[in-house]
């Protein structure tokens, strides 16, 4: 099996064409997400799109606010080390628990930014 590695830096938006002469199983890892925006390609790194283990800002005893707007279906809330399934999403930044939280509760959120 022949392995060839290609290292590339994309500076401007452009179309990349790749042609393989033989059919073979390949792995391509760009570590990026391609997003179509204004008829052009914008390349954003994975770290810029995802937020992990963020401590949200407490608004009330039940309501919390993330530091960024998130895709609502991507929000994961961890309460004291356990994934919380019973939350209410109020907006792209705010969510709440069905019961009041207490001072020593540890809350973390992970999500995809809008």
C-alpha positions as CSV (number, residue, x, y, z in Angstrom):
1,X,0.0,0.0,0.0
2,X,1.3,3.4,-0.9
3,X,0.7,6.3,1.4
4,X,1.1,9.9,0.3
5,X,0.6,12.9,2.5
6,X,-0.4,16.3,1.3
7,X,0.0,19.3,3.5
8,X,-1.8,22.5,2.4
9,X,-2.6,25.9,3.7
10,X,-5.6,27.6,2.2
11,X,-5.1,31.3,2.2
12,X,-8.0,32.5,0.0
13,X,-11.3,31.0,-0.9
14,X,-10.8,28.6,-3.8
15,X,-12.0,25.4,-5.3
16,X,-9.7,22.4,-4.7
17,X,-9.9,19.6,-7.3
18,X,-8.4,16.2,-6.5
19,X,-8.2,13.4,-9.0
20,X,-7.3,9.8,-7.9
21,X,-6.1,7.4,-10.6
22,X,-6.8,4.2,-8.6
23,X,-9.7,3.5,-6.4
24,X,-8.5,3.1,-2.9
25,X,-9.6,3.8,0.7
26,X,-8.3,7.1,1.8
27,X,-8.6,9.2,4.9
28,X,-8.6,13.0,4.7
29,X,-8.4,15.1,7.8
30,X,-8.7,18.8,7.3
31,X,-9.7,19.6,10.9
32,X,-12.0,22.2,9.5
33,X,-15.7,22.7,8.7
34,X,-16.6,24.2,5.3
35,X,-19.4,26.6,5.4
36,X,-21.1,28.2,2.3
37,X,-21.5,31.9,3.0
38,X,-22.3,34.7,0.5
39,X,-21.6,32.4,-2.4
40,X,-18.1,31.8,-1.3
41,X,-16.3,29.3,1.0
42,X,-15.4,30.2,4.5
43,X,-13.2,27.8,6.3
44,X,-13.6,27.8,10.1
45,X,-11.6,25.7,12.4
46,X,-13.4,23.2,14.6
47,X,-12.4,25.0,17.7
48,X,-14.1,28.2,16.5
49,X,-17.4,26.4,16.0
50,X,-17.8,24.3,19.1
51,X,-17.8,25.2,22.8
52,X,-17.1,22.6,25.4
53,X,-17.5,22.6,29.2
54,X,-18.4,26.3,29.5
55,X,-19.8,27.6,32.8
56,X,-22.9,29.6,31.9
57,X,-23.9,32.8,33.6
58,X,-26.7,32.4,36.2
59,X,-29.7,34.8,35.5
60,X,-32.1,33.4,38.1
61,X,-32.2,30.3,40.4
62,X,-33.5,28.4,37.4
63,X,-32.4,30.3,34.3
64,X,-28.9,30.5,32.8
65,X,-27.2,32.2,29.8
66,X,-24.4,30.8,27.6
67,X,-21.6,33.1,26.5
68,X,-22.4,32.7,22.8
69,X,-25.5,32.0,20.7
70,X,-25.9,28.3,20.1
71,X,-27.7,26.0,17.7
72,X,-30.6,25.0,19.9
73,X,-30.6,21.3,19.1
74,X,-26.9,21.1,20.0
75,X,-27.1,22.3,23.6
76,X,-25.9,19.8,26.2
77,X,-26.2,20.7,29.8
78,X,-24.3,18.9,32.6
79,X,-25.6,19.4,36.2
80,X,-23.3,18.1,38.9
81,X,-21.6,15.7,36.4
82,X,-24.8,14.3,35.0
83,X,-26.4,15.1,31.6
84,X,-29.6,17.1,32.2
85,X,-32.5,16.1,29.9
86,X,-35.2,18.2,31.4
87,X,-34.3,21.7,30.4
88,X,-36.3,24.4,28.7
89,X,-34.6,26.4,25.9
90,X,-35.8,30.0,25.9
91,X,-33.6,31.5,23.2
92,X,-30.3,30.9,21.4
93,X,-28.5,31.9,24.6
94,X,-30.9,31.2,27.5
95,X,-32.1,27.9,29.1
96,X,-33.6,26.9,32.4
97,X,-34.0,23.9,34.7
98,X,-37.5,22.8,36.0
99,X,-36.3,23.3,39.6
100,X,-34.1,25.9,41.4
101,X,-30.4,25.2,41.5
102,X,-28.4,25.7,44.7
103,X,-25.1,27.4,45.4
104,X,-22.8,24.4,45.1
105,X,-24.3,23.0,41.9
106,X,-21.8,22.7,39.1
107,X,-23.2,23.5,35.7
108,X,-21.4,23.1,32.4
109,X,-22.7,23.5,28.8
110,X,-21.4,22.3,25.4
111,X,-22.8,23.4,22.1
112,X,-22.3,24.4,18.5
113,X,-22.1,28.2,17.9
114,X,-24.6,29.8,15.6
